[in-house]
């Protein structure tokens, strides 16, 4: 998993914050572990999608932004498969 050159501990912390922000934005209800996973996996997903369009995010701010975007995308995809209720 790509950590955007910030280290694993920072990736976990930033992933948790990104997942929590996405949770608040998308009005879903998840726990801390799921927030961390969504933030970290979301950052990888968003970086892949953004790099396809020529946008490269670096550093912890870029990782946070990509994590929030990616986690929102993952929450939206989960809602499509599970219906309109909270994930």
N, C-alpha and C positions, 0 to 999 in steps of 0.2 A: 504494500500500500504506500503510495506516494505521500510524504509528509511535508512537501514544499520547502524542504531545507530548514525546518524549525525544530526537529527532535520529537521523539515519541511522547515524552511527558507533556510538552507544550501542545502537541497534537491532540492529546486526550483532553487537556483543559480547554483548549480552543474549540474542539469538537463538541464538548459538553455545552459550552456557551452558545455555539452555533445551533445545536439541536434544541436548546431551551428557547432561543430566539425564534426559531422556526415553529416550535410548539406554540408559542404565544401568538405568532402571526397567523398560523393556520387554525388556531383555536382547537387544538387536539389535546389529549390528556395521556401523557406517557411518563415513564419513570426516568430517573437519572441515567441508568445504564443505556436505555434506548435512546435518550438524547445524545449521549456520547457517540454511540454507534451511528445514529443518523447523521450527526455532524461530521464525523470522520469519513464515512462512506459517501455522504453527500458532497463533501469537498472533492473527493476523487471523481465522482460522477460529474459535478459541475465543471471542474477543471478540464475534464475530457471534452465535454460539450463546448465549453468556451474556447478551448484551443482549436477545435474544429472550425470555429469562426474567426480564428486569428487573435483571440483575446487571451493574454497570459497574465495570471494573477500570481504574485510572489509575496513572500514574507507572511507574517502572522495576520496582518490586516486582510491580505488577499485570501489567505486560508480561511479566515473567519467569514468573509463575504461569500466565498465559494461554498463553504459549509452550510451557511444559511440558505443559499439558493438551492443547493443540492438536496438538503434535508426537506425543503418545501416541495421540491419535485417528487421526492420519495414518498412523502406523506400524501400528496395528490394521487400518485400512482396507486398507493395502498387503498385509498378511498375509492378509486375506480373499481378495484377488484372486490372490495368489501361492502360497497354501497356508500351512501352519503353520511353514514354515522361516523362518529369520532373514531380514530384509529387507536 
